[in-house]
Amino acid sequence: MPDIDLIHEDAHLLVLNKPAGLLCVPGRGEDKQDCLSARAVRRWPDALVVHRLDMATSGLVLMARGAAMQRALGDAFAERRVHKRYEAIVDGALPVEDEWSVIDAPLMADWPNRPLQKVDPAGKPSLTRWRALSSASASNARAEATHLLLEPLTGRSHQLRVHLLSIGHPILGDALYSSADVRARAPRLLLHASELGFVHPVTQQALCLQSPPGFDFSSLTARP
């Protein structure tokens, strides 16, 4: 089917590549019923949601086939037995190094501004590993930006977006957490779930599924 990018399929689970701008599950209103899960169920009636990506985020989504597999995969996520890696392009220059850095900043809901989240000492512990892959500077006629690898060690809502904002490097195209000029530098949120790794609950095979992001520095515009 042209509306589903299938990465992996077996009798127990699916891995799909969600485009940016598509909901994972239905929202409120008739205009928000088209979503990844609804498209999947049309092709695999036993498909069930295990986890979600933000509507603006693209990339790999794992779905279970049947309730027993949904519970098993849900447990794997809850126990942090699923390896997740993302790629993003952020505002500003960060050093390109082989070492990983860690953002340790507790997060909680910003209740007056829901659905926004915020860093707060009273929030839930939240950890993100990051490493810069490459950077583009103003010398090549583009405002500074950095291509990052990201590994969320916890799974808080909007964690990557808020953590990167907290260190002064919001994700380009972020309509929720960036300034108007940073938002305008990309046609979409430049955040992509590029890798999922886990042990298959039935076959016990180690799976590592990958999907390259559909963006790079060439899609950026100069800072207004």
C-alpha positions as CSV (number, residue, x, y, z in Angstrom):
1,M,0.0,0.0,0.0
2,P,1.4,3.4,-0.9
3,D,0.3,5.0,2.4
4,I,2.4,2.6,4.6
5,D,6.2,2.4,4.5
6,L,6.8,-1.1,5.9
7,I,10.3,-1.8,7.4
8,H,9.6,-5.2,9.0
9,E,6.8,-7.6,9.1
10,D,6.3,-11.0,10.7
11,A,3.5,-13.0,12.4
12,H,4.0,-11.2,15.7
13,L,5.0,-7.6,15.1
14,L,5.4,-4.8,12.6
15,V,7.9,-1.9,12.2
16,L,6.6,1.0,10.1
17,N,8.2,4.3,9.0
18,K,5.9,7.1,10.0
19,P,6.0,10.3,7.9
20,A,6.2,13.7,9.6
21,G,2.7,15.3,10.0
22,L,0.8,12.0,10.5
23,L,-0.6,11.1,13.9
24,C,0.2,7.7,15.4
25,V,-3.3,7.3,16.8
26,P,-6.6,9.1,16.1
27,G,-7.1,12.5,17.5
28,R,-10.3,14.5,18.3
29,G,-12.4,15.4,15.4
30,E,-13.2,14.0,12.0
31,D,-10.1,15.6,10.5
32,K,-7.8,13.7,12.8
33,Q,-9.0,10.1,12.1
34,D,-6.3,9.4,9.5
35,C,-3.3,8.1,11.4
36,L,-0.6,5.4,11.3
37,S,-2.6,2.9,13.4
38,A,-5.7,3.3,11.3
39,R,-3.7,2.7,8.1
40,A,-2.0,-0.3,9.7
41,V,-5.3,-1.9,10.9
42,R,-6.7,-1.7,7.3
43,R,-3.9,-4.0,6.2
44,W,-3.3,-6.0,9.4
45,P,-6.5,-6.2,11.4
46,D,-4.6,-7.4,14.5
47,A,-2.2,-4.5,14.6
48,L,-2.0,-2.7,18.0
49,V,-0.1,0.4,19.2
50,V,2.9,-0.2,21.5
51,H,4.4,3.3,21.6
52,R,4.0,6.6,19.8
53,L,5.9,9.4,18.1
54,D,4.8,13.0,18.1
55,M,2.8,14.0,15.0
56,A,5.7,16.2,13.8
57,T,8.3,13.5,14.3
58,S,9.1,11.0,11.5
59,G,10.6,7.5,11.8
60,L,10.3,4.0,13.1
61,V,7.2,2.9,15.0
62,L,6.8,-0.6,16.5
63,M,3.4,-2.2,16.5
64,A,2.2,-5.5,17.9
65,R,0.0,-8.1,16.3
66,G,-2.3,-9.2,19.0
67,A,-2.8,-8.3,22.7
68,A,-0.2,-10.8,24.1
69,M,2.5,-9.3,21.9
70,Q,1.4,-5.8,22.8
71,R,1.9,-6.7,26.5
72,A,5.3,-8.2,25.8
73,L,6.6,-5.3,23.8
74,G,5.0,-2.8,26.2
75,D,7.0,-4.5,29.0
76,A,10.2,-4.3,27.0
77,F,9.7,-0.5,26.6
78,A,8.8,-0.1,30.3
79,E,11.9,-2.0,31.3
80,R,14.1,-0.1,28.9
81,R,15.0,-3.2,26.8
82,V,14.3,-1.3,23.6
83,H,17.2,0.6,22.1
84,K,16.0,3.9,20.5
85,R,18.1,6.3,18.4
86,Y,17.0,9.5,16.8
87,E,18.6,12.0,14.5
88,A,18.0,15.8,14.6
89,I,19.3,19.0,13.2
90,V,19.5,21.7,15.8
91,D,20.1,25.4,15.9
92,G,23.7,26.5,16.6
93,A,27.1,24.9,16.5
94,L,28.1,22.0,18.8
95,P,31.5,20.3,18.8
96,V,31.8,17.2,16.6
97,E,33.3,14.5,18.9
98,D,33.3,10.7,19.2
99,E,32.3,11.0,22.9
100,W,28.7,11.0,24.0
101,S,27.3,13.7,26.3
102,V,24.4,13.4,28.6
103,I,21.5,15.8,29.4
104,D,20.2,15.1,32.9
105,A,17.2,17.3,33.4
106,P,13.9,16.3,35.1
107,L,10.7,17.0,33.1
108,M,7.1,17.8,34.0
109,A,4.0,19.1,32.3
110,D,3.8,22.9,31.9
111,W,0.2,22.9,33.1
112,P,-0.8,26.5,32.1
113,N,0.6,25.8,28.6
114,R,-0.4,22.2,28.0
115,P,0.7,20.1,26.1
116,L,4.1,21.7,26.6
117,Q,6.6,20.2,29.0
118,K,9.3,21.9,30.9
119,V,12.5,21.3,32.9
120,D,11.7,21.4,36.6
121,P,13.5,20.0,39.7
122,A,10.2,18.5,40.8
123,G,9.7,16.6,37.5
124,K,10.4,13.0,36.6
125,P,14.1,12.0,36.1
126,S,14.9,12.3,32.4
127,L,18.1,11.4,30.6
128,T,19.2,11.9,27.0
129,R,22.6,11.0,25.4
130,W,23.7,13.0,22.4
131,R,26.6,13.2,20.0
132,A,27.3,15.7,17.2
133,L,27.8,14.1,13.8
134,S,28.5,17.2,11.7
135,S,27.8,20.9,11.6
136,A,27.1,23.6,9.0
137,S,28.4,27.1,9.7
138,A,27.6,30.6,8.4
139,S,30.8,30.3,6.2
140,N,29.0,28.1,3.7
141,A,26.1,30.7,3.4
142,R,23.9,28.9,6.0
143,A,23.3,29.8,9.5
144,E,25.0,27.5,12.1
145,A,23.3,24.2,12.7
146,T,24.4,20.8,14.0
147,H,23.3,17.2,13.0
148,L,22.9,15.1,16.2
149,L,22.5,11.5,17.2
150,L,20.2,11.2,20.2
151,E,19.5,8.3,22.5
152,P,16.6,8.9,25.1
153,L,17.4,6.8,28.1
154,T,14.0,7.6,29.5
155,G,10.7,8.1,27.6
156,R,9.1,11.4,28.7
157,S,6.8,13.3,26.5
158,H,8.6,15.8,24.2
159,Q,11.9,14.8,26.0
160,L,14.3,15.3,23.1
161,R,12.7,18.6,22.1
162,V,12.8,20.1,25.6
163,H,16.2,18.7,26.5
164,L,17.8,20.2,23.5
165,L,16.0,23.5,24.1
166,S,17.4,23.4,27.7
167,I,21.0,23.4,26.5
168,G,20.3,26.3,24.0
169,H,20.0,24.2,20.8
170,P,16.3,23.8,19.8
171,I,15.5,21.5,17.0
172,L,15.0,23.4,13.7
173,G,11.3,23.6,12.6
174,D,10.0,23.0,16.1
175,A,6.6,24.7,16.2
176,L,6.2,24.2,20.0
177,Y,9.5,25.0,21.5
178,S,11.6,27.2,19.2
179,S,11.5,30.8,18.4
180,A,9.9,32.0,15.1
181,D,13.3,32.3,13.3
182,V,14.4,28.9,14.3
183,R,11.0,27.5,13.3
184,A,11.3,29.1,9.9
185,R,14.7,27.5,9.1
186,A,13.1,24.2,8.2
187,P,9.8,23.1,6.6
188,R,9.1,20.6,9.3
189,L,10.5,19.4,12.7
190,L,13.9,18.0,11.9
191,L,13.6,15.0,14.3
192,H,13.6,11.4,13.0
193,A,13.4,8.1,14.9
194,S,16.2,6.3,12.9
195,E,16.8,3.1,14.9
196,L,15.0,0.5,17.0
197,G,16.8,-2.5,18.5
198,F,15.2,-5.2,20.7
199,V,15.0,-8.9,21.2
200,H,12.0,-10.5,19.5
201,P,9.8,-11.8,22.3
202,V,8.9,-15.0,20.4
203,T,11.9,-15.9,18.2
204,Q,14.5,-14.4,20.6
205,Q,16.3,-13.0,17.6
206,A,18.1,-9.7,18.1
207,L,16.5,-7.2,15.7
208,C,18.0,-3.8,14.7
209,L,15.8,-1.8,12.3
210,Q,17.1,1.4,10.7
211,S,15.6,4.2,8.7
212,P,17.7,7.2,7.4
213,P,16.2,10.7,8.0
214,G,14.6,12.4,5.0
215,F,16.4,15.6,5.8
216,D,19.9,17.1,5.7
217,F,21.6,20.5,5.8
218,S,20.6,21.1,2.2
219,S,17.0,21.7,3.2
220,L,17.9,24.6,5.6
221,T,17.5,28.3,4.9
222,A,19.7,31.0,6.4
223,R,18.6,32.6,9.6
224,P,16.2,35.5,8.9
